[in-house]
Amino acid sequence: MRDFVLALSLLTLGACSREPPPEATHATVAATASASSVPSAAPVAKRCLPVVAASCGCVYSCGGGIEVAPGKWRVTHPAWGTTPVMATVAPWCVDGACTDAFHGEIVCGVICPRKPADPTCHFQGDACVSGRDAAP
């Protein structure tokens, strides 16, 4: 039994050694070198969604957004010209009808009656359009 405990202790010490075996070191160095030589270009997240000013209830048509940070979107829309609006994406629900929408940082000039947002927003090429505008 004593020999078994001694053998187990030696195995454990070998497994906990701070230095990896030489072949592991070479594999790690090769993997690190190959990973660092390839530039990582994460794809840009884009979405086409209706835009809302949640604080005043105003709903706008479809706007195109690019994620600039996790959960933060830069949205363009014809209603405010060339100046983009910062937004988050969250559900917009009215009378049980819910759809994801850009909740824009929009200054409210008026209070709008709450209405459902357009669930048919989509990209057509580079343009963010509504499916409601499609010809029958």
C-alpha positions as CSV (number, residue, x, y, z in Angstrom):
1,M,0.0,0.0,0.0
2,R,2.9,2.3,0.9
3,D,4.4,1.8,-2.6
4,F,1.0,2.7,-4.2
5,V,0.7,6.0,-2.2
6,L,4.3,6.9,-3.1
7,A,3.7,6.2,-6.8
8,L,0.5,8.2,-6.7
9,S,2.3,11.1,-5.0
10,L,5.0,11.1,-7.7
11,L,2.3,11.0,-10.4
12,T,0.5,14.0,-8.8
13,L,3.8,15.9,-8.5
14,G,4.5,15.3,-12.2
15,A,1.0,16.4,-13.2
16,C,1.3,19.6,-11.2
17,S,4.8,20.5,-12.4
18,R,5.1,24.1,-13.4
19,E,7.1,23.3,-16.6
20,P,5.2,21.7,-19.4
21,P,6.9,18.8,-21.3
22,P,9.0,20.1,-24.2
23,E,6.6,19.0,-26.9
24,A,3.8,21.0,-25.2
25,T,6.0,24.1,-25.1
26,H,6.8,23.8,-28.8
27,A,3.1,23.3,-29.7
28,T,2.1,26.3,-27.6
29,V,4.8,28.5,-29.1
30,A,3.8,27.4,-32.6
31,A,0.1,28.0,-31.9
32,T,0.8,31.5,-30.4
33,A,3.0,32.5,-33.3
34,S,0.5,31.4,-35.9
35,A,-2.4,33.1,-34.0
36,S,-0.5,36.3,-33.6
37,S,0.6,36.4,-37.3
38,V,-3.1,36.4,-38.5
39,P,-4.9,39.7,-37.9
40,S,-8.3,39.2,-36.3
41,A,-10.9,41.2,-38.0
42,A,-14.2,40.6,-36.3
43,P,-17.2,41.1,-38.6
44,V,-19.2,44.3,-38.0
45,A,-22.6,43.6,-36.6
46,K,-25.4,45.3,-38.6
47,R,-29.1,45.4,-38.1
48,C,-32.1,46.9,-39.7
49,L,-34.9,47.6,-37.2
50,P,-37.6,50.1,-36.4
51,V,-36.5,53.0,-34.3
52,V,-38.3,54.2,-31.2
53,A,-38.0,57.1,-28.7
54,A,-39.3,55.0,-25.8
55,S,-39.5,58.0,-23.4
56,C,-42.1,59.7,-25.5
57,G,-43.6,56.8,-27.4
58,C,-42.6,57.9,-30.8
59,V,-42.1,55.2,-33.4
60,Y,-40.1,55.7,-36.6
61,S,-39.7,53.5,-39.7
62,C,-36.7,51.2,-40.3
63,G,-33.2,52.4,-39.6
64,G,-29.8,50.8,-40.2
65,G,-27.5,50.3,-37.2
66,I,-23.9,49.3,-36.7
67,E,-22.8,47.9,-33.4
68,V,-19.9,50.2,-32.1
69,A,-19.5,48.5,-28.7
70,P,-21.3,45.6,-27.0
71,G,-25.0,46.6,-26.8
72,K,-24.4,50.1,-28.3
73,W,-25.5,50.9,-31.8
74,R,-25.0,53.9,-34.2
75,V,-28.2,54.2,-36.1
76,T,-28.9,56.3,-39.2
77,H,-32.4,57.2,-40.3
78,P,-33.8,59.7,-42.9
79,A,-35.8,61.5,-40.1
80,W,-32.6,63.1,-38.7
81,G,-30.5,63.4,-41.8
82,T,-26.8,62.6,-41.6
83,T,-26.5,62.8,-37.9
84,P,-26.5,59.2,-36.4
85,V,-28.3,58.4,-33.1
86,M,-26.9,56.1,-30.4
87,A,-29.3,53.3,-29.4
88,T,-29.7,50.0,-27.7
89,V,-31.7,47.1,-29.0
90,A,-34.7,45.9,-27.0
91,P,-38.2,44.7,-27.6
92,W,-40.9,47.3,-28.2
93,C,-44.3,46.0,-27.2
94,V,-47.7,47.6,-27.8
95,D,-51.0,45.7,-27.2
96,G,-49.2,42.4,-27.1
97,A,-47.3,43.0,-30.4
98,C,-43.6,42.9,-29.8
99,T,-40.6,43.4,-32.1
100,D,-37.0,44.2,-31.5
101,A,-36.3,47.9,-32.1
102,F,-33.5,50.4,-31.8
103,H,-34.3,52.4,-28.6
104,G,-32.7,55.7,-29.7
105,E,-31.3,58.5,-27.6
106,I,-33.7,60.9,-29.2
107,V,-34.8,64.2,-27.7
108,C,-38.6,64.1,-27.4
109,G,-40.3,67.2,-28.7
110,V,-43.8,65.7,-28.4
111,I,-45.6,62.8,-26.8
112,C,-46.7,60.3,-29.5
113,P,-49.5,57.8,-29.2
114,R,-47.9,54.3,-28.7
115,K,-48.2,52.1,-31.8
116,P,-46.6,48.9,-32.8
117,A,-43.2,49.0,-34.6
118,D,-42.7,47.6,-38.1
119,P,-41.6,44.0,-37.8
120,T,-40.7,43.7,-41.5
121,C,-37.5,45.8,-41.5
122,H,-34.7,44.1,-43.4
123,F,-31.7,44.9,-45.6
124,Q,-32.2,45.0,-49.3
125,G,-28.6,45.2,-50.5
126,D,-27.1,48.0,-48.3
127,A,-30.5,49.7,-47.8
128,C,-32.6,49.2,-44.7
129,V,-36.2,49.0,-45.9
130,S,-39.6,47.9,-44.7
131,G,-41.3,44.9,-46.1
132,R,-44.5,46.9,-46.0
133,D,-43.2,49.0,-48.9
134,A,-42.8,46.1,-51.2
135,A,-45.0,46.0,-54.3
136,P,-47.7,43.3,-54.2
